[in-house]
Amino acid sequence: MEATIEVSDLRKRFGATVALDGMTFTVTPGEVTGFVGPNGAGKSTTMRVILGLDAPDSGSALIGGQRYQSLRHPLSHVGSLLDASALQPSRSGRNHLLWLAHSQGLNTRRVKAVIEQAGLDKAARRSAGGFSLGMRQRLGIAAALLGDPPVLMFDEPFNGMDPEGIVWMRGFLRALADEGRAVLVSSHLMSELEGSADHLVVVGRGRVIADTTVAELIASASGDRVTLRTTARPEATAALTGVGATVAVTERDTLTVSGLTAERIVALLSDQGVPLSEISAHRATLEEAYMELTRDVVEYRAASRGTDTAEAVK
């Protein structure tokens, strides 16, 4: 089976609410694809449509060229974690996995293997109802891996993870992609995706607003800004603005310069005898790039303190 997810022109309404408005993207093998966007952007609905849990009004969602409903023994084609609480709380973690394996005709030896992969060795025989959120996430990940599928989908897998778990999850996602699997990960934690994702699909109001690599998105958000530290701020400012650069003072001895490369700035200030102690090209974080990209598609925005106060006075 080809390890791909192909989403094409998905449209979905819930009453008067437009959940999906032409959602289109492809998840390719060998990559971790981050699926990000504000609350209400359509991420969970898209994942539910891919897995046959919601029916689209139009468009298609294919896994390896097939609709989920047509897959025989689907856990061998696609593994997913959408809700870590979707389990029978009185069952042990091991029995939960044994039940899933039996339902799909899978060899029960896989249960032991995925318990080890997910780091559940010491907790597998405990009642799953007593698991913390992080442990339930691990159990859901183990369940997704039962059929050793070429396609994997995880919705907010970092939720509830402690620092050790977050580090493990980053490496785990990369390892899965390195095996040639297609991995789709929805998350609000940009810092975690920055360290694990290759590609990003950014969505807002039910449609894709960016489909690019993480490196390209960060580069576009970083722009041509350069941070310069100098004890001769007025002289440096005059020299740089004199050749058309835009200069902003960010600290007492620090300038942010736009319009010139770091190499050109060094050469210019050296020629004019202006001292500098540090210079570096600005690199935006993935969170900064994401915030800039989605600022106009946020559906739910909290009022500022000033607005709250004004409303209270009224």
ZIDAWO-V832244 format. One line per field, one symbol per residue. psi: psi as a letter, one per 40 degrees, with the letter a starting at -180 (. if undefined). burial: + if it has 24 or more other ideal C-beta (glycine too) atoms within 12 Angstrom, else -. A space follows every 50 residues. Layout:
# ZIDAWO-V832244
psi: ???
burial: ???
This chain:
# ZIDAWO-V832244
psi: hhgihhhhfhhhigbehhdhgfhhihhiieihhhhiiiheeedddddddd eedihidiaihihfeiiddehhgdeedhiihdheegihdeiidddddddd dddefihedddddddddefedeedeihddeiiddddddddddddedefie hihhhfeehehiddddddddddddddddeeihhhhhiegdddddedidih hhihfeihehgiidddddddddafihhhhiegddddddddddeeihhhhd idfhihhieiiddddddddddefhiieihihhhiiddddddddedeehdh hiiiddddddddd.
burial: +-++++++-+++------+++++++++++-++++++++--++++++++++ ++-+++--++++++--++--+--+++++++++++--+----+++++++-+ +--+-+---++--++-++++--++-+-+--+--+++++++++++++++++ +++++++++++---++-+++-+++-++---++++++++++-+++++++++ ++++++++++++++--++--+--+++++++--+--++-++----+-+--- ---+++++-+-+--++-++----+-+--+-++-+-+--++--++--+--- --------------
